[in-house]
Amino acid sequence: MRRITYLIAVALSLGLLAAFLPGSYVAAAPPAATVEVAAADFEFQPQSVTINAGDTITWTNTGAAPHTATASDGSWDSGNLDPGQTFSRTFDTPGTYNYYCRYHGTPQGTGMAGTIVVQAQAQPTPAPATPTAAPAPTEPAPTQPPGVTPSIQANDQPLENNTITVERVVAAQDGWIVVHLDENGRPGPVIGHTAVSAGESANVQVPLDQPPSPGTMIWPMLHIDAGSIGVYEFPGPDSPVTVDGQIVMVQITVTAAGEAAPGQLPRTGSGDMTSLWLLGGLALALLAAGAFIRRRRTA
Ligand SMILES: [Cu+2]
């Protein structure tokens, strides 16, 4: 009996010793891994990743628009990632980390958002995610009927009642004209949208929630109407329309009010007419008063 106790003690000591030996001698925790996540237009792929504590996630912007990977609780942020740029972060503490794209998602997890599940290292490698746990089905790029190539055409212009006018839109299906603010030469946050029907539309008016100051660059962009039809859902299923991998959009500049485009006659507003009448009336009154005074003097 005592001999068995002794053997157990020896075995335990050896085990302890082994635990302190360099990793090459001992079957230690798996080496830290780097897991790739794509920040595509407009979703993270894969949307959910499970890693071990100590592993690193590298996000790569594989899209055409800028994106970010930003912790939903605000504890970390990649900053702006232009197409091709990467951001890496190592997750040492087990837990579930939700994140989103500041341009195309929300901290609440709608739109462009993702999750990182960090497991304690001692746990066995997780089984690959089952198909049912896969991210929400990706909406395929809308297929264009033959002969219809979506396009958008707009010029630099001043705001009229906080509204911009998009000269010409060709849409293969019902959708939206969405106006993005410029961010480093690419479309950033959305500042307005309006519905547009399939086919060709002229002079589409888009009201803006945040009127940009003169000199601001903006990007009118064509989006599809998917998900709930007639409800603007972006970030969400109402994704931008692409033609040959290029988003259908145009960059324009907001000019100062009253700054007429070359070749255009200056507008005469009702306000200008009112002041003209007032001036005319005043001149007539002065003339009449002068005539009255002169007549009184001569009398
Ligand atoms: Cu994004």
Boltz pocket constraint, residues with backbone or C-beta under 6 A from the ligand:
constraints:
  - pocket:
      binder: B
      contacts: [[A, 40], [A, 42], [A, 66], [A, 67], [A, 68], [A, 101], [A, 102], [A, 103], [A, 104], [A, 105], [A, 112]]
      max_distance: 6.0
